[in-house]
Amino acid sequence: MHFKSIRTHIAALPVAVLLLCVGLTAYGRDARSDIRERAERAGGVYYAYPTDEISPDYGKNIPEGYEPFYVSHYGRHGSRYLISDGDYTRLMERLADAAEAGALTARGEQLRLQLDTIWQEARGRGGELTPLGRRQQRGIARRLGMAYPQIFAGDAAVTAASTPVMRCAHSMFAFLEGIKELYPGLDIPRESSERNMVYLNYHSPESGPYASERGPWYQDYRRFKARNINPDRLIGTIFADNNYVDRWVDREGFYTDLYWLAVDLQNMETDINLLGLFTNDELYDIWQVYNFKFFARNSSYAPAHGLHTANARNLVRHIIDNADATIATGGHGATLRFGHDGNIIPLTALLRLEGCYSDTERPERLADDYADYSVSPMASNLQMVFFRNPALPDAGDVLVRVYLNERDVALPVPSHEKYYRWADLRPYLISLAYPER
């Protein structure tokens, strides 16, 4: 690949081609087909990191004369157990009580026994990283380190920071383990403290009410949920006594609890699969509901007036400042950050990455252009890889390649063959981080 004059090449592009380059075209998807093809996608933000969806040319096709020297990274923690032990025990207690009352079908009794097995692994680990979560982070790190060895060679300046939540700290440790396996001589400072929360996990006081049940999203969500959560068929496969169900079972609560358990099993070590309890249509419908909920509380939901995406401004400032410092010193290395889905979702929306935002306010239309399983599965990550040409000392010739979940992703900035000039990308990031300027 030749990059003798990116500036000249981009300037010569027709307007129609530039529009394609900056990702302004509609981002269409068929989420129903996606979920029919792979039921695990119905887990949304519980979707286990899909390594088979990584770009086949990840780390390849580097422009002639250029070499990687820096990566700016933000990663969500890896696969975890359900957020609390109670998410398991509520189901177990209901099924145990129904068994004692003789109110379970044969499938219900099988489910009760399966839950007992699942509990052996999950007990006492609510909210913690699973072994798969550790493997995901180690794998992401090793692929990065092998694809771009110049970044980590010699006296590389590598730093790492996570939120104080243990699953994030353990994700950071697993990631650094993967890097250190390749580059054992690296000394990597790492920190998990409140000190860095201002950019790792910031939520403004103004955005809080918009994410709560007082927010403008909630009534739309409540109505949308009522139309799409239909538990009766599944309840009938588990419970044999309608009188018992009417008296003791919260149909919607049991249904949604079982959904979360079923979609999270892909993140555990067990080989039990409960997704077959749901039909394809049921999985799609319930996914739609929570896809809207996560979007409306974290992303570019119009009635929030940009308050959710504004939460990522401090993070974008941190990205700019650390990249500028590395470029200015002529050094090389990495800035590694670890947080949550509630951070990478607003970040990708603020950047207006392809497929990571939507202007719609209608829940039933959201799946047309936004799917949380694509934006923020478990261990989701944004990598901005920087390149320079030693023969071109001008910092304006620094190039950047942007990956979301190790897939190339487009931004609304002119690019050429997946690469952005930092001289073009930086002003765009400045405009997002400092909109008052």
N, C-alpha and C positions, 0 to 999 in steps of 0.2 A: 504494500500500500504506500502511495506517495503523498506526502503532505508538503510539497515544496512551497506552496503559498495558500494556506487555508483562507486567509483574508480575501485574496483575489478570487478564489473558487466560490466562496459563499456569495460575494458581491455579484458574481456573474449568474447566479441561479435565478431562473424565472420565479415570479411571485408564487405561482401554483406549487412549485417544488418546495419553496421555502415554507409554505404553510404545512406541507407534509413533514418537513424536517422538524418544525417546532411543535408538532403533535397537536395541532388545532382541529384535526378531523375528529369525527364522532368515534367513540370507543365502544364498539358494539360487542355484546357477548350474549350467550344463551345459557344463563345460569341453570335453567331446568335441565338442559342437556348435560351440563357439567356435572351436576349432582347425580343424574341418572347414570353417567359414565363412571363416576367415583363417588359412592355414597358418603365417604368420609368428608367430602367438601361441605356437606350440610352442617358440619360442626362450626363453620365460619372461623372465628378466631381460635377455635379449638382444633382446627385442621393441622395435623402433624406436618412439619416442614417437608415440602415435596421436592426431594432431591432430583427426581426424574424430570422436573420442569426447569432445571437450570439451563441457561443459554448454552448451546453446544460450543459456541466460540468464546465462552467466558475465559478471559485472560489471554485471548489470542488476537491476531490481526492488529498488532501494535504498529502505529505509523512508522515508516522508515526514518531512522535517525533519532527516534524518541525512546526514552526509557522511563519506566515508572519510578517515582521517588517518594510518594506520599499517598496514604489512604485516610480519608475521614469516614468514620464508621458510626452508625447507631444501630444497635440490635435489641430486639425484644428478647426477654428470657426464653429459654427453650421449653419444651413440653413439660407440663405440670399435672399434678393430680387436681381433682376438683378443689375449689377454693377452701372448703372446710370439711372436717369429718362429718358434720351434720348432713352434708349433701348425700352421703352414703347411708347414714343411719336412719334418716327419715324414711327412705324406701324400705330398708331392711325391717324396721319396726312395723310399718304398715303391713308388709307381707307376712311377717311372723304372726301378727295379730289375726290376719285373715286366714292363715293356715290353721290356727287354733280354733277359729270359728267355722272351719270347713268351707270357707268361701273362695278357695282358689281352684282354678282349672288345672289340668295337668301342666299346661304351659306356665301358669302362674307358679306352681310348685317348682318347676325347673328353674324359673327365674329366681325364686327365693334361694335355691341352692347355689346358683351362679353368683348371686350377690355375696353369699358367704365366702366363696372363693375369692372374689374380687377384693373383699374387705381384708383378707389376709395380707394382701400387698399394700392396700391403701391406708390401713389403720394407722392413725397418728401422723399422717403425712399430708393432711389437707393443705393445699397451696404450695407445696414444695416441688422442686424440680424432680422429674422422673429420670431413671437411667437413660431413657431415650433423649431427654432434654440435654443431658451432658454430652451424649454422642453427637447430637446435632451441632452443638457449639464447637466441639472439637473438629468436626468435619468441615464446617464453614471456615474455621481458622486455617486448617491445613490446605484447603483448596485455595484460599487467598494467598497463603505463604508460598505455595508451589507455583501459582500462576504469576506472582509478582515478587520474585526473590530479591530484586534490587532494593525493594522497600525496607526489607528486614536485615540486609547484609551489614556486616561490620559494626560501626558505631551508631546504628539506627536509634533515633529517639522515639521510643514507643511508650505511650502512657495509657492507662486504663482506669475507668471510673464507672461505678454502678450505683444505683439507688440502694438504700440500706436493706431493702427487702431481700431475704435470703435466697430466693430463687434467682434473683438478678445477680447477686454476688456469686452464687455457685455457677451461674452461666458464664460470668466473667472468668472465673477460675478455670473452667473447662476450656474456654476459648484460648486463654493464655497457655494452657497445657498443650493445646494443639500447635500454637506458635513455637513454644519452647522445644517441642520435640524436633522441630525443623531447625531452629536457631537457638541452641542451648546456651550460647554465650550472651544472649540478651539479658539486660537488667531492666525489668519492666515495673516501674512504680504502679501501684494499684490502690484504689481507695473506694470504700463503700460508706458514705457518710452523708449527713444532711448538707454539708458544705456545697455539694454539687447539684443539689436538687433544683436550684434556680434555673438550670438549663436541662437537666436530665428528666425532670418530672414536674414541670411548672404548670400550675392551674391558677389563673387569676381569680380574685374574689368576684369579679363581674361575671365570669363564665359559669361559676357554680350554680346559680339559680336556673340558668338555661339548660343545665344538664340534669336538674332535679325534676321531680314530678310536677313542679310548678312551672316548668318550662313549656314553651309553645309546642313542643313535639309530643307531649304526653297524651293529649286527647286523640290526636291522629294515631298514635301508637296503640292506645287502648282499643279504639274502634277497629284498627287493622288486625290486632291480635284476636279480637272477638270473631272476626270473619275467617281467620286462618288457623286457629287452634281448635281442632275438632277431635276430642279424645275418645268419643264413645266407642268406635270400632276397636281400638287398641284395649281400652278398659275391658271390653267384653271378652278379649282373648286371655286376660289375666285373672279376672274375677268371675266366679260362677254364680254368685248370689247378688241379684240386683238390689235387694233390700239392704244387704250389708253395704253395698256401694253407696246407696242413697243416704244411709245414716252415717257412715264413717269415712268415706273417701272424698277428698277434694279432687275432683276429676282433673281439672286443669293443672293443679299443683302436682299431682302424681304424674301426669303426662309430661309436663315440662321437666320435672326432676328426672324422669326416666330418659328423656331426650338428652339432657346434659350428661348423664352417666354414659349413655350409649355412644355419644360422639367423642367423649373423652377417653374411652377405652383404647383408641388408636395410639394414645400417648403413653400407655402403660405397657408392662411386660406380658400381661396375660394374653392368651390367644382366644379368649371369649369375645364374641362379636354379637352385640345386641341390636345392630342397625336393622337387621331383618325383621324386628318387631314392628317396624314402621314401613308403610308403603313408600314408593318413590315420591308420590304426590304429597304425602304427609311430611316427609323430610324436606321437600322444597318449600312447602307452606310455612313450616315452623322456622326454617332458615330465613325466609323472607322477613319474618317478624323481627328476629334478632339482628339481622343485617341492618334493618332500618333503625333499630334501637341504638346499636353501636355507632352508626353513621350520625344520627341526629344528636347524640350526646358528645361526639368527639370530632366530627369532620366538618365539611363545608355546608351544613344544613342552613339554608338561606335565612330562616327566621331567627337564627342565633346571631345574625349580623356580624359574622366573622370572629366572634369571641372565642370559639373553640380553636380555630386555626391560629389565632393570635397567641395562643399558649405556646406555640412552637417558635415564636420570634427569638426568644433568648437562645434557643438551640441553634437557629440559623446564624445568629451573631457569633456563637461559639465556633461554628463551622468556618465562618469567614475569617475570624481572628486567628485561628490555629493554622489555617491554610496560608494566610498572608505571612505569618511568622516563619513558617517552614520555607516558603518561597524566598523570603527576604534574606534568610541566613544561608541559603543554598544547601541546607541539610536534607535529610531524608528520614522517614519513619512513619508512625501511625498514631492517630488519636482514636481510641476505642471507647465506646460508650454503651452502657447496658441499662435498659429500662423496661417499659411496658407497652402493651398495645395502645393504651390511652395516650401514649407519647408519639409513637411512630405513625399512628393514624392522622393526627392533626399535622404532623410534619410533612407527610406525603401530600396531604390536601393543600397545605399552604404553598408548597412548591408547585402545585398543580401538575403532579406527575400523571402521566397517562394512566387512566383507569382508577385513579385514587381520589377522585372528587366527583361531585355532581351538583348541578344547580337545581335539581328538582326538589319540590317540597312534598310530592305525592308518594306515599309509601309503595303503592302498587306499581309505580314507574321506576323505582330506584334500581331494581335488579337489572334493568336494561344497560346501565353503565357503571354500576358500582357493586363489587362483591367482596366482602371482608375476607373471604378465604384466599383471595388473590393478593390483597393489600397486606394483611397482618395475620398470617398463620402463626403457629408456634415457631419461635426462633426467627421471625421475620427480621430483615436487616436491610439497611440502606448503605451502600458503599460508593463513595466518590473517589475514584482513583485518578491521581494527578501524574502527568508525564511532562518531561522537558527534553529538549534537544541540546546536548552540550555544545553544539556548534552555533546555537542561537541563544545568546545570553539574555535576550530581552524577555522579561517575565511575561510580556503580552503574548508570547508564543507558548505558554503553558497550556496543555490540553487536559481535559477532564472527561472520563467515561463514568457514567452513572448506572449503577445496578440496584434494582430492588429485588431482593431474594435471589440474587445471582442471575438475574435476567436484565438485559438492557431495557431501559425505560426512558421514554421521551419527556422532555421538558419544553415549555413554550419559549425556547431560545434557539436561534439558528445553530444548526449542527451540520457536520459532514461525516457520514459513515460512522455514526454513533459517538463521535467525539465533539466536545464543546471547547471553544477557546475560553480560558479563564477570564480573558479580557471582556468577553461577552456575558459569561455566566455570572461573574462577580457583581456587576451592576444590577442584574436581575435579583440576585440574592439580597443585595443592599436594599433594594426597593421593597422587599418583603419584610426584612428585619427592621427597617427604619422607615415606615410608610409616611411619617410626618415630614421627612426631608423633601 
